[in-house]
Amino acid sequence: MAKIKTFDAAGFWKDAYAHQRGKLLKKMKVPEEQILILANKKYLELPAPLRYEIETSGIQKKDLL
């Protein structure tokens, strides 16, 4: 059975600027008005389904920088 790769979203979120967080949220198809609110929150304050989607999306850090 293959291991599922996950994105270190918490580490990225901690070190990222707001525009980088916004770019990640746009890739997750979050509505624009929600991006403005969520980009300034701590990672653990994001809704659990969104965190799960981010971590299992297969996105890579180099795609967001």
N, CA, C and O of each residue as an XYZ file, in Angstrom:
260
protein
N       0.844     -1.184      0.000
C       0.000      0.000      0.000
C       0.887      1.244      0.000
O       1.834      1.340      0.781
N       0.579      2.175     -0.863
C       1.376      3.389     -0.991
C       1.054      4.376      0.125
O      -0.093      4.517      0.547
N       2.092      5.047      0.586
C       1.917      6.059      1.622
C       1.424      7.348      0.973
O       1.922      7.755     -0.077
N       0.446      7.983      1.605
C      -0.095      9.245      1.102
C       0.847     10.371      1.501
O       1.165     10.538      2.678
N       1.285     11.133      0.525
C       2.136     12.287      0.822
C       1.256     13.429      1.316
O       0.175     13.679      0.782
N       1.738     14.108      2.335
C       0.995     15.251      2.846
C       1.874     16.491      2.799
O       3.101     16.410      2.870
N       1.236     17.609      2.680
C       1.889     18.913      2.626
C       2.026     19.415      4.053
O       1.060     19.366      4.815
N       3.209     19.899      4.431
C       3.423     20.460      5.768
C       2.800     21.851      5.809
O       3.493     22.868      5.767
N       1.499     21.863      5.888
C       0.776     23.127      5.828
C       1.010     23.986      7.056
O       1.112     25.207      6.940
N       1.096     23.381      8.218
C       1.303     24.162      9.442
C       2.655     24.871      9.397
O       2.751     26.038      9.777
N       3.690     24.188      8.940
C       5.010     24.802      8.810
C       5.018     25.905      7.772
O       5.610     26.963      7.986
N       4.362     25.662      6.644
C       4.266     26.679      5.603
C       3.520     27.900      6.129
O       3.963     29.034      5.948
N       2.391     27.662      6.776
C       1.527     28.747      7.263
C       2.271     29.640      8.245
O       2.128     30.862      8.212
N       3.071     29.024      9.123
C       3.797     29.774     10.139
C       4.832     30.706      9.513
O       5.031     31.819      9.999
N       5.489     30.267      8.448
C       6.567     31.030      7.827
C       6.121     31.900      6.652
O       6.911     32.696      6.145
N       4.873     31.762      6.212
C       4.410     32.449      5.005
C       3.875     33.847      5.298
O       3.366     34.126      6.383
N       4.004     34.706      4.305
C       3.372     36.023      4.356
C       1.910     35.870      3.942
O       1.520     34.837      3.398
N       1.113     36.887      4.197
C      -0.322     36.825      3.912
C      -0.597     36.560      2.430
O      -1.522     35.815      2.106
N       0.186     37.154      1.524
C      -0.081     36.931      0.098
C       0.220     35.490     -0.296
O      -0.426     34.959     -1.200
N       1.178     34.847      0.354
C       1.465     33.437      0.070
C       0.349     32.551      0.617
O      -0.035     31.564     -0.011
N      -0.166     32.909      1.784
C      -1.298     32.173      2.343
C      -2.509     32.317      1.436
O      -3.240     31.354      1.206
N      -2.716     33.524      0.921
C      -3.821     33.773      0.004
C      -3.705     32.957     -1.264
O      -4.704     32.458     -1.784
N      -2.502     32.821     -1.759
C      -2.274     32.019     -2.961
C      -2.646     30.560     -2.709
O      -3.248     29.912     -3.565
N      -2.288     30.048     -1.541
C      -2.650     28.682     -1.169
C      -4.167     28.539     -1.080
O      -4.734     27.570     -1.585
N      -4.814     29.494     -0.446
C      -6.267     29.426     -0.302
C      -6.966     29.531     -1.653
O      -8.003     28.898     -1.857
N      -6.417     30.319     -2.580
C      -6.996     30.411     -3.925
C      -6.914     29.069     -4.631
O      -7.848     28.677     -5.331
N      -5.805     28.360     -4.456
C      -5.657     27.045     -5.075
C      -6.658     26.037     -4.501
O      -7.004     25.053     -5.155
N      -7.115     26.293     -3.279
C      -8.107     25.427     -2.642
C      -9.531     25.881     -2.969
O     -10.499     25.345     -2.429
N      -9.651     26.872     -3.856
C     -10.929     27.409     -4.332
C     -11.780     28.002     -3.200
O     -12.995     27.812     -3.150
N     -11.116     28.716     -2.305
C     -11.802     29.431     -1.232
C     -12.303     30.751     -1.818
O     -11.566     31.421     -2.542
N     -13.556     31.138     -1.513
C     -14.086     32.421     -2.030
C     -13.231     33.605     -1.575
O     -12.672     33.599     -0.478
N     -13.142     34.612     -2.432
C     -12.270     35.772     -2.211
C     -12.525     36.466     -0.866
O     -11.580     36.840     -0.172
N     -13.792     36.635     -0.502
C     -14.085     37.315      0.759
C     -13.630     36.490      1.970
O     -13.312     37.054      3.017
N     -13.599     35.169      1.834
C     -13.115     34.307      2.912
C     -11.591     34.327      2.990
O     -11.025     34.210      4.077
N     -10.927     34.475      1.848
C      -9.457     34.506      1.823
C      -8.949     35.659      2.686
O      -7.990     35.494      3.441
N      -9.583     36.816      2.579
C      -9.160     37.981      3.355
C      -9.247     37.719      4.854
O      -8.414     38.206      5.619
N     -10.228     36.968      5.268
C     -10.412     36.651      6.689
C      -9.458     35.547      7.126
O      -8.788     35.673      8.152
N      -9.393     34.466      6.354
C      -8.626     33.288      6.751
C      -7.116     33.497      6.687
O      -6.384     32.894      7.473
N      -6.636     34.328      5.779
C      -5.196     34.511      5.608
C      -4.528     35.100      6.847
O      -3.324     34.929      7.040
N      -5.288     35.785      7.679
C      -4.718     36.398      8.877
C      -4.931     35.575     10.141
O      -4.558     36.008     11.231
N      -5.524     34.397     10.007
C      -5.738     33.534     11.167
C      -4.566     32.571     11.330
O      -3.774     32.372     10.409
N      -4.473     31.982     12.515
C      -3.489     30.930     12.740
C      -3.972     29.675     12.035
O      -5.170     29.502     11.816
N      -3.042     28.801     11.680
C      -3.398     27.607     10.917
C      -4.437     26.756     11.638
O      -5.380     26.273     11.010
N      -4.281     26.566     12.935
C      -5.217     25.720     13.673
C      -6.597     26.347     13.835
O      -7.540     25.666     14.238
N      -6.726     27.627     13.526
C      -8.025     28.286     13.568
C      -8.810     28.096     12.271
O      -9.990     28.441     12.213
N      -8.179     27.557     11.238
C      -8.883     27.279      9.986
C      -9.843     26.115     10.205
O      -9.599     25.274     11.070
N     -10.927     26.053      9.439
C     -11.855     24.929      9.574
C     -11.147     23.597      9.271
O     -10.322     23.516      8.361
N     -11.477     22.574     10.036
C     -10.835     21.265      9.897
C     -10.931     20.691      8.477
O      -9.937     20.162      7.981
N     -12.091     20.773      7.800
C     -12.147     20.232      6.432
C     -11.182     20.943      5.473
O     -10.608     20.314      4.585
N     -11.009     22.252      5.657
C     -10.086     23.007      4.811
C      -8.646     22.585      5.092
O      -7.861     22.412      4.160
N      -8.295     22.418      6.359
C      -6.940     21.964      6.706
C      -6.673     20.595      6.098
O      -5.595     20.362      5.552
N      -7.636     19.692      6.185
C      -7.469     18.353      5.609
C      -7.274     18.435      4.096
O      -6.405     17.762      3.541
N      -8.078     19.255      3.437
C      -7.974     19.417      1.983
C      -6.604     19.966      1.587
O      -6.016     19.519      0.602
N      -6.097     20.931      2.349
C      -4.784     21.513      2.068
C      -3.688     20.460      2.225
O      -2.812     20.331      1.369
N      -3.744     19.719      3.312
C      -2.684     18.760      3.622
C      -2.650     17.590      2.650
O      -1.580     17.032      2.402
N      -3.783     17.208      2.100
C      -3.837     16.049      1.204
C      -3.980     16.436     -0.262
O      -4.226     15.572     -1.104
N      -3.830     17.711     -0.579
C      -4.047     18.181     -1.952
C      -2.921     17.807     -2.914
O      -3.113     17.818     -4.130
N      -1.755     17.478     -2.377
C      -0.622     17.165     -3.241
C       0.136     18.404     -3.679
O       1.075     18.313     -4.469
N      -0.261     19.550     -3.176
C       0.423     20.802     -3.515
C       1.821     20.799     -2.891
O       2.055     20.163     -1.863
N       2.732     21.513     -3.524
C       4.084     21.586     -3.011
C       4.451     23.033     -2.709
O       3.924     23.966     -3.317
N       5.354     23.197     -1.769
C       5.742     24.541     -1.324
C       6.269     25.384     -2.489
O       6.017     26.588     -2.546
N       6.995     24.760     -3.411
C       7.568     25.524     -4.533
C       6.475     26.111     -5.441
O       6.729     27.081     -6.154
N       5.269     25.539     -5.422
C       4.169     26.070     -6.207
C       3.596     27.361     -5.626
O       2.882     28.099     -6.305
N       3.918     27.618     -4.365
C       3.320     28.756     -3.677
C       4.273     29.926     -3.486
O       3.835     31.005     -3.087
N       5.535     29.753     -3.752
C       6.513     30.821     -3.513
C       6.764     31.656     -4.736
O       7.562     32.592     -4.691
